[in-house]
Amino acid sequence: MVTYLKFEKSLLLIMLCGGVASCSLRKSAEEKIQPPPREASIIDLAKPPMSRIEGLAKNELVTGEKTLAFSVENYPTDADWQGFEVVLNDTAPVRFYESRAEWNLPLEKLNKGANIIKMYPVRSWGESLKTPESFAFVPFFYGSKTGLSWVAPQRPILTLVSPRGTYEGEAAKKILFDFLVQNPEKTIKTYTVHYTLNGRKLKLNTGKAYHFYNLPAGDYELRLEVVNQKEIPLGQEVTRSSSKFKVLAAEEPKED
């Protein structure tokens, strides 16, 4: 397993950068001193983190304003440390740092028909927890009960956690690539996540967090899709995800 991951990482760098030298980023003249990161809390497998979504029933038809409550047990949270994220369909995650928080469902971002809302705890560096109990989701409808097939709970539910947004400076040298695949269908013994970065296809095992190292400056589009043993896409909204992110060029050193 270790050899395979190292090979993939090298392949990823070569395909994106055309070699190690072209991927190197120039260090800024002044190094910013950062405080040491706060250690992550220890996960007790006897009492794993439990995520809950309240205020919305499975397959409920939403017709107006709705306030949801999110809570996570057995997982300490604090600002600028650990928290949890909420994802509506395939939009960017919303981060919370309280053990319980309320959120008004943004009606303007809902699809007419089938929707899904997901929740999972995250570490201080942005990586998601991947224990089954820490992932919560509720499929629901807005306006009309259409599109029922893609919210079928027996399907694997794919969530792209990172990367998203803009990266520059030190943050651009090592970008977290993290995703979740939860609730796998029992009849599918194995599955794989295929992804493309700006159209370049690669393959990764599930359940791991990866990093993109020293990506050249530019705009990127990352697409993920769950496929079966025959590498056929499962073909539902919950089994694919995508994001766009930007990498800015390192600043030139200042001359005295």
C-alpha positions as CSV (number, residue, x, y, z in Angstrom):
1,M,0.0,0.0,0.0
2,V,2.8,2.5,0.9
3,T,4.6,1.8,-2.3
4,Y,1.4,2.3,-4.4
5,L,0.7,5.6,-2.8
6,K,4.2,6.9,-3.2
7,F,4.1,5.9,-6.9
8,E,0.8,7.7,-7.4
9,K,2.0,10.9,-5.7
10,S,5.1,10.9,-7.9
11,L,3.0,10.3,-11.0
12,L,0.7,13.1,-10.0
13,L,3.6,15.5,-9.7
14,I,5.1,14.5,-13.0
15,M,1.8,14.7,-14.9
16,L,1.0,18.2,-13.5
17,C,4.4,19.7,-13.4
18,G,6.5,18.0,-16.0
19,G,9.2,17.3,-13.5
20,V,10.2,18.3,-10.0
21,A,12.2,21.4,-11.0
22,S,9.3,23.1,-12.7
23,C,7.1,22.7,-9.6
24,S,9.4,24.4,-7.1
25,L,8.1,27.5,-5.5
26,R,10.4,30.4,-4.6
27,K,10.6,31.2,-0.9
28,S,9.6,34.6,0.2
29,A,12.3,36.9,1.7
30,E,10.6,37.0,5.0
31,E,9.4,33.9,6.8
32,K,6.3,34.3,8.9
33,I,6.5,32.6,12.3
34,Q,3.4,30.6,12.9
35,P,2.3,29.4,16.3
36,P,2.5,25.6,16.8
37,P,-0.7,23.8,15.7
38,R,-3.0,22.6,18.4
39,E,-3.0,18.8,18.8
40,A,-6.1,17.0,17.5
41,S,-8.3,15.3,20.1
42,I,-8.0,11.6,20.6
43,I,-10.8,9.5,19.1
44,D,-12.3,7.0,21.5
45,L,-13.6,4.1,19.4
46,A,-15.8,3.1,22.3
47,K,-17.4,6.5,22.1
48,P,-16.9,7.7,18.6
49,P,-18.0,11.2,17.4
50,M,-21.7,11.3,16.6
51,S,-23.1,13.8,14.1
52,R,-26.8,14.7,14.1
53,I,-29.0,16.8,11.8
54,E,-32.3,17.9,13.4
55,G,-35.2,19.9,12.0
56,L,-35.4,18.0,8.7
57,A,-36.9,14.6,8.1
58,K,-35.7,12.1,5.6
59,N,-37.4,12.7,2.2
60,E,-39.3,15.7,3.6
61,L,-40.9,18.1,1.1
62,V,-39.7,21.6,2.0
63,T,-41.9,24.4,0.8
64,G,-40.7,27.4,2.9
65,E,-38.2,28.7,5.4
66,K,-36.5,26.0,7.5
67,T,-34.1,26.2,10.4
68,L,-31.8,23.2,11.0
69,A,-29.8,22.2,14.1
70,F,-26.5,20.4,13.8
71,S,-24.7,18.8,16.8
72,V,-21.7,16.6,17.3
73,E,-21.1,14.5,20.4
74,N,-17.8,13.1,21.7
75,Y,-15.8,15.6,19.7
76,P,-14.5,18.8,21.3
77,T,-14.7,21.9,19.2
78,D,-13.3,25.4,19.4
79,A,-12.7,28.4,17.1
80,D,-9.6,28.0,14.9
81,W,-9.3,24.4,16.0
82,Q,-11.6,21.5,15.4
83,G,-15.2,21.8,14.2
84,F,-17.6,20.3,11.7
85,E,-18.7,21.1,8.2
86,V,-22.1,21.2,6.6
87,V,-22.5,20.6,2.8
88,L,-25.6,21.3,0.8
89,N,-25.6,19.2,-2.4
90,D,-22.2,19.8,-4.0
91,T,-21.7,23.4,-2.8
92,A,-18.7,24.5,-0.7
93,P,-18.7,23.3,2.9
94,V,-19.8,25.7,5.7
95,R,-17.6,25.4,8.8
96,F,-18.9,25.6,12.4
97,Y,-16.9,25.6,15.6
98,E,-19.6,24.9,18.2
99,S,-20.8,21.5,19.4
100,R,-24.3,22.6,18.4
101,A,-25.3,25.2,15.9
102,E,-28.4,26.4,14.0
103,W,-28.5,27.2,10.3
104,N,-31.2,28.6,8.1
105,L,-31.6,26.5,5.0
106,P,-30.7,28.7,2.0
107,L,-33.7,28.3,-0.2
108,E,-32.0,30.2,-3.1
109,K,-29.3,27.4,-3.3
110,L,-31.8,24.5,-3.4
111,N,-32.5,22.4,-6.4
112,K,-36.1,22.0,-7.4
113,G,-36.8,18.4,-6.4
114,A,-34.2,16.2,-4.8
115,N,-31.5,17.7,-2.5
116,I,-29.2,16.3,0.2
117,I,-27.5,17.9,3.2
118,K,-24.4,16.3,4.8
119,M,-22.4,16.8,8.0
120,Y,-19.0,15.6,9.2
121,P,-16.4,16.6,11.8
122,V,-13.1,18.1,10.6
123,R,-9.6,18.3,12.1
124,S,-7.7,21.5,12.7
125,W,-5.9,21.1,9.4
126,G,-9.2,20.6,7.5
127,E,-9.2,16.8,7.1
128,S,-12.5,15.0,7.6
129,L,-13.2,12.2,10.1
130,K,-14.1,9.0,8.2
131,T,-15.8,6.9,10.9
132,P,-19.3,5.9,9.9
133,E,-20.9,7.4,13.0
134,S,-19.4,10.9,12.4
135,F,-21.2,11.3,9.0
136,A,-24.8,12.4,8.9
137,F,-27.0,13.1,5.9
138,V,-30.6,13.8,5.1
139,P,-32.1,13.6,1.6
140,F,-35.1,15.9,1.1
141,F,-37.1,17.7,-1.6
142,Y,-37.8,21.3,-2.4
143,G,-40.9,22.4,-4.3
144,S,-41.8,19.0,-5.6
145,K,-40.9,15.3,-5.0
146,T,-38.9,14.7,-8.2
147,G,-35.5,13.0,-8.6
148,L,-36.1,10.4,-6.0
149,S,-33.6,7.9,-7.5
150,W,-30.4,9.8,-6.8
151,V,-31.1,10.2,-3.0
152,A,-31.5,6.4,-2.5
153,P,-29.7,5.8,0.8
154,Q,-28.1,2.5,-0.3
155,R,-25.8,4.3,-2.7
156,P,-22.3,5.4,-1.8
157,I,-22.4,9.1,-0.9
158,L,-19.4,11.0,-2.2
159,T,-18.4,14.3,-0.6
160,L,-15.4,16.4,-1.8
161,V,-14.0,18.2,1.3
162,S,-10.9,19.9,-0.1
163,P,-9.5,21.7,-2.1
164,R,-11.7,24.7,-2.5
165,G,-11.1,28.4,-2.7
166,T,-7.8,30.2,-3.3
167,Y,-4.3,29.1,-2.1
168,E,-1.2,31.3,-1.9
169,G,2.1,31.4,-0.1
170,E,2.9,28.6,2.3
171,A,-0.7,27.2,1.9
172,A,-0.1,26.7,-1.9
173,K,2.9,24.4,-1.3
174,K,0.9,21.6,0.2
175,I,-2.8,21.6,-0.6
176,L,-5.1,19.0,1.1
177,F,-7.1,16.8,-1.1
178,D,-9.7,15.0,1.0
179,F,-13.0,13.3,0.3
180,L,-15.5,11.1,2.0
181,V,-17.3,8.0,0.6
182,Q,-19.9,6.9,3.1
183,N,-22.9,4.6,3.2
184,P,-21.7,2.1,0.5
185,E,-24.2,-0.2,-1.1
186,K,-24.0,-3.7,0.3
187,T,-24.2,-5.4,-3.1
188,I,-21.1,-3.5,-4.3
189,K,-18.2,-5.3,-2.8
190,T,-15.6,-2.9,-4.0
191,Y,-15.6,0.5,-5.6
192,T,-13.1,3.1,-6.7
193,V,-13.0,6.8,-6.9
194,H,-11.8,8.2,-10.2
195,Y,-10.9,11.8,-10.4
196,T,-9.6,14.3,-13.0
197,L,-7.6,17.4,-12.3
198,N,-7.9,19.8,-15.2
199,G,-8.9,16.8,-17.4
200,R,-5.9,14.6,-16.4
201,K,-7.2,11.3,-15.1
202,L,-5.8,9.4,-12.2
203,K,-7.1,6.8,-9.7
204,L,-6.9,6.7,-5.9
205,N,-8.0,4.4,-3.1
206,T,-10.8,5.6,-0.9
207,G,-10.6,6.5,2.7
208,K,-7.3,8.4,2.6
209,A,-6.4,12.1,2.5
210,Y,-3.8,13.2,-0.1
211,H,-1.9,16.4,-0.9
212,F,-1.1,18.3,-4.0
213,Y,2.5,19.5,-3.7
214,N,3.7,22.7,-5.3
215,L,1.1,23.1,-8.0
216,P,1.9,25.7,-10.6
217,A,-0.1,28.9,-10.4
218,G,-3.4,28.8,-12.2
219,D,-7.0,27.8,-12.1
220,Y,-8.0,24.1,-11.4
221,E,-11.1,22.0,-11.7
222,L,-11.2,18.8,-9.7
223,R,-13.8,16.1,-10.5
224,L,-14.5,12.9,-8.6
225,E,-16.8,10.0,-9.4
226,V,-17.5,6.6,-7.8
227,V,-17.2,3.6,-10.2
228,N,-17.9,-0.1,-9.7
229,Q,-15.6,-3.1,-10.2
230,K,-16.0,-2.8,-14.0
231,E,-15.0,0.9,-13.7
232,I,-18.5,1.9,-14.8
233,P,-19.7,5.2,-13.1
234,L,-22.6,4.7,-10.8
235,G,-24.1,7.7,-12.4
236,Q,-26.1,9.5,-9.7
237,E,-25.7,12.9,-8.2
238,V,-24.6,11.5,-4.8
239,T,-21.8,9.5,-6.4
240,R,-19.9,12.4,-8.1
241,S,-18.6,15.7,-6.9
242,S,-16.5,18.6,-8.2
243,S,-14.8,21.8,-7.1
244,K,-12.8,24.7,-8.6
245,F,-9.8,26.3,-6.9
246,K,-7.0,28.7,-7.6
247,V,-3.3,28.7,-6.9
248,L,-1.6,32.1,-6.9
249,A,2.1,32.6,-7.8
250,A,4.5,32.9,-4.9
251,E,5.6,36.5,-4.2
252,E,8.9,37.7,-5.6
253,P,11.5,38.4,-2.9
254,K,11.8,42.1,-2.1
255,E,15.0,43.8,-2.9
256,D,16.8,45.9,-0.2
